[in-house]
Amino acid sequence: MVDLTATQLAERLGVTTRRARDLLRSEEITARQLANGMWLADSDAVARYEVSTSRGSGRTLDAATAWGCSGNSPASIQTG
């Protein structure tokens, strides 16, 4: 296990150091805080976070794909 500082974490994730510290404080990424205030993030936890956030948000809801949300299936919609 290799530990990353908040600055290294920020560089790896492409976020600000402040955002990296927020992720550590909120325990979204497993880390420990030293007596001097420095955060050390577990690299395995960082990898898990990267995987969990790299998933797509799914199919967008447009007129062709959102009909299931309204309860109106294509078969029940009458045209003309």
C-alpha positions as CSV (number, residue, x, y, z in Angstrom):
1,M,0.0,0.0,0.0
2,V,1.3,3.4,-1.0
3,D,0.0,6.5,0.6
4,L,-0.7,9.7,-1.3
5,T,-0.7,13.2,0.1
6,A,-3.7,15.5,-0.6
7,T,-1.6,17.3,-3.2
8,Q,-0.7,14.0,-4.9
9,L,-4.3,12.9,-4.8
10,A,-5.5,16.2,-6.3
11,E,-3.0,15.7,-9.2
12,R,-4.0,12.1,-9.8
13,L,-7.8,12.9,-9.8
14,G,-7.4,16.2,-11.7
15,V,-9.1,18.2,-9.0
16,T,-8.0,21.0,-6.7
17,T,-6.2,20.3,-3.4
18,R,-9.2,21.7,-1.6
19,R,-11.5,19.2,-3.3
20,A,-9.1,16.4,-2.5
21,R,-9.1,17.3,1.1
22,D,-12.9,17.4,1.1
23,L,-13.0,13.9,-0.3
24,L,-10.7,12.7,2.5
25,R,-12.6,14.5,5.2
26,S,-15.9,13.1,4.0
27,E,-14.4,9.6,4.0
28,E,-15.3,9.1,0.3
29,I,-11.6,8.0,0.1
30,T,-10.1,6.1,3.0
31,A,-7.3,8.1,4.6
32,R,-5.7,9.0,7.8
33,Q,-4.8,12.4,9.2
34,L,-1.5,12.8,10.9
35,A,-1.0,14.8,14.1
36,N,0.4,17.7,12.0
37,G,-2.8,17.8,10.0
38,M,-1.4,16.2,6.8
39,W,-3.7,13.7,5.1
40,L,-2.5,10.4,3.7
41,A,-4.9,8.6,1.3
42,D,-4.7,4.9,0.8
43,S,-3.8,4.3,-2.9
44,D,-6.1,1.2,-3.1
45,A,-9.0,3.4,-1.8
46,V,-8.1,6.0,-4.5
47,A,-8.2,3.3,-7.2
48,R,-11.7,2.2,-5.9
49,Y,-12.9,5.8,-6.0
50,E,-11.6,6.2,-9.5
51,V,-13.5,3.1,-10.7
52,S,-16.7,4.2,-8.9
53,T,-16.7,7.6,-10.5
54,S,-15.7,6.5,-14.0
55,R,-19.0,4.8,-14.7
56,G,-21.2,6.6,-17.1
57,S,-24.3,8.3,-16.0
58,G,-26.4,6.0,-18.2
59,R,-28.6,6.8,-21.1
60,T,-29.8,10.3,-21.4
61,L,-33.5,11.0,-21.2
62,D,-34.8,12.3,-24.5
63,A,-38.1,11.9,-26.3
64,A,-37.0,8.5,-27.8
65,T,-35.9,7.0,-24.5
66,A,-37.9,8.7,-21.7
67,W,-41.3,7.3,-22.5
68,G,-40.9,4.6,-19.8
69,C,-40.7,7.3,-17.1
70,S,-44.0,8.8,-17.9
71,G,-46.0,5.6,-18.0
72,N,-46.7,6.1,-21.7
73,S,-45.2,3.2,-23.7
74,P,-44.9,3.7,-27.4
75,A,-47.7,1.2,-27.9
76,S,-50.1,3.3,-25.9
77,I,-49.3,6.6,-27.7
78,Q,-51.6,7.3,-30.6
79,T,-50.5,9.5,-33.4
80,G,-52.5,11.5,-35.9
